[in-house]
């Protein structure tokens, strides 16, 4: 049973992360022409293309990728609830609320982990190889999250501490989620 839950979490988490990353890349206006964009597009088109028939893009964003990630999280939460003993204690509206809470919690956690990963990757690439092909898209993804912190935390001796502050804040947020 634990092995099945682990595999479901791993597979659904991987594709949900890619779908959220696709949405974030459009939101941050990151080009899909590079290696990262091509990777994300190739692995998520199976879910996004059919979803576009139902969910149109609005405001320059492909909402179908976000809805696809949401549906994957709903399926994951439903499977986990069906395999757990919690389903025996809840029925009807209570079961629906548990499913909704697990779905939203899962999406929020994935979003936070993506932001943390992007920020860490941006910091490492800025030190190691700021001109790497991946550095540009990663910098664009991290900019909206780091910019507000950079207004309050200036660089000290040329070292940008905003990634550290953001990661600490995101860790605290994860504790509440």
C-alpha positions in Angstrom: 0.0 0.0 0.0 2.8 2.4 0.9 4.6 1.7 -2.3 1.5 2.5 -4.3 1.0 5.7 -2.5 4.7 6.6 -3.0 4.5 5.9 -6.8 1.3 7.9 -7.2 2.8 10.8 -5.3 6.0 10.7 -7.3 4.3 10.5 -10.7 1.5 13.0 -10.0 3.9 15.3 -8.2 6.3 15.3 -11.2 3.6 16.1 -13.8 1.8 18.6 -11.5 5.2 20.4 -11.0 5.8 20.6 -14.7 2.2 21.9 -15.3 2.7 24.5 -12.6 6.1 25.4 -14.0 4.5 25.8 -17.5 1.9 28.2 -16.0 4.6 30.1 -14.1 6.8 30.4 -17.2 3.9 32.0 -19.1 3.1 34.3 -16.1 6.8 35.4 -15.9 7.1 35.7 -19.7 9.9 33.1 -19.9 10.5 32.0 -23.5 9.7 28.4 -24.3 12.3 28.4 -27.1 15.2 27.0 -24.9 15.9 23.6 -23.5 13.8 24.1 -20.3 10.8 25.3 -22.3 11.0 22.5 -24.8 11.3 19.9 -21.9 8.2 21.4 -20.1 6.1 21.6 -23.3 6.9 18.1 -24.5 6.0 16.6 -21.1 2.8 18.5 -20.5 1.2 18.8 -23.9 -0.7 15.5 -23.4 -2.7 17.2 -20.6 -2.8 20.8 -21.8 -4.0 20.4 -25.4 -7.2 18.6 -24.5 -7.8 21.0 -21.6 -7.6 24.0 -23.9 -10.8 23.0 -25.5 -12.6 23.5 -22.2 -10.5 26.2 -20.5 -9.5 29.1 -22.7 -6.4 31.3 -22.2 -7.2 34.6 -20.6 -4.9 37.6 -19.9 -2.0 36.0 -21.9 -1.9 33.0 -19.5 -2.6 29.4 -20.4 -5.1 28.6 -17.7 -5.4 25.0 -19.1 -2.0 24.1 -17.6 -3.1 25.3 -14.2 -6.5 23.5 -14.4 -4.7 20.3 -15.5 -2.4 20.5 -12.5 -5.4 21.0 -10.3 -7.1 17.9 -11.8 -4.0 15.8 -11.2 -4.0 16.9 -7.6 -7.7 16.1 -7.3 -7.1 12.6 -8.6 -4.1 12.1 -6.3 -6.1 13.3 -3.3 -9.0 11.1 -4.2 -6.8 8.1 -4.6 -5.0 8.7 -1.3 -8.3 9.3 0.5 -9.7 6.1 -1.0 -6.7 4.1 0.2 -6.7 5.7 3.7 -8.9 5.0 6.7 -10.1 8.6 6.7 -12.7 7.8 4.1 -14.4 5.5 6.7 -14.9 8.4 9.1 -16.2 11.0 6.5 -18.9 11.0 4.0 -20.7 13.5 1.8 -19.7 17.1 2.3 -17.0 16.2 4.8 -15.3 14.0 2.2 -15.6 16.7 -0.3 -14.0 19.2 2.1 -11.1 16.8 2.8 -10.6 16.3 -1.0 -10.6 20.1 -1.6 -8.2 20.8 1.3 -5.8 18.1 0.1 -5.9 19.4 -3.4 -5.3 23.0 -2.5 -2.6 22.1 0.0 -0.9 20.0 -2.6 -0.9 22.7 -5.2 0.3 25.3 -2.8 3.1 23.1 -1.5 4.2 22.3 -5.1 4.2 26.0 -6.0 6.3 26.9 -2.9 8.8 24.1 -3.7 9.1 25.3 -7.3 9.8 28.8 -6.1 12.4 27.5 -3.7 14.0 25.4 -6.3 14.1 28.2 -8.8 15.6 30.6 -6.2 18.3 28.2 -5.1 19.1 27.4 -8.8 19.3 31.1 -9.6 21.6 31.8 -6.7 23.9 28.9 -7.6 24.0 29.8 -11.3 24.8 33.4 -10.4 27.9 32.2 -8.5 29.0 29.4 -10.8 28.0 30.2 -14.3 25.8 33.3 -14.8 25.9 32.9 -18.6 24.7 29.3 -18.7 21.7 28.7 -21.1 19.5 27.9 -18.1 20.4 31.0 -16.2 18.2 33.4 -18.2 14.9 31.5 -17.8 15.7 30.8 -14.1 16.5 34.4 -13.5 13.2 35.4 -15.1 11.3 32.9 -13.0 12.9 34.1 -9.8 12.7 37.8 -10.4 9.0 38.4 -9.4 9.6 36.6 -6.0 13.0 38.2 -5.2 12.2 41.8 -6.3 10.0 42.7 -3.3 12.6 41.4 -0.9 15.5 43.2 -2.7 13.7 46.5 -1.9 14.2 45.8 1.8 17.4 43.7 1.9 20.2 45.4 0.0 23.3 43.5 -1.1 25.9 43.4 1.7 29.5 43.6 0.4 28.2 42.5 -3.1 26.4 39.5 -1.7 22.6 39.3 -2.4 20.9 37.9 0.7 17.4 38.1 -0.8 17.3 34.4 -1.9 18.2 33.4 1.7 15.4 35.6 3.1 12.9 34.3 0.6 13.7 30.7 1.3 13.4 31.3 5.1 10.0 32.9 4.5 8.8 30.1 2.3 9.9 27.5 4.9 7.8 29.3 7.5 4.9 29.4 5.0 5.3 25.6 4.5 5.0 25.1 8.2 1.6 26.7 8.2 0.4 24.7 5.1 
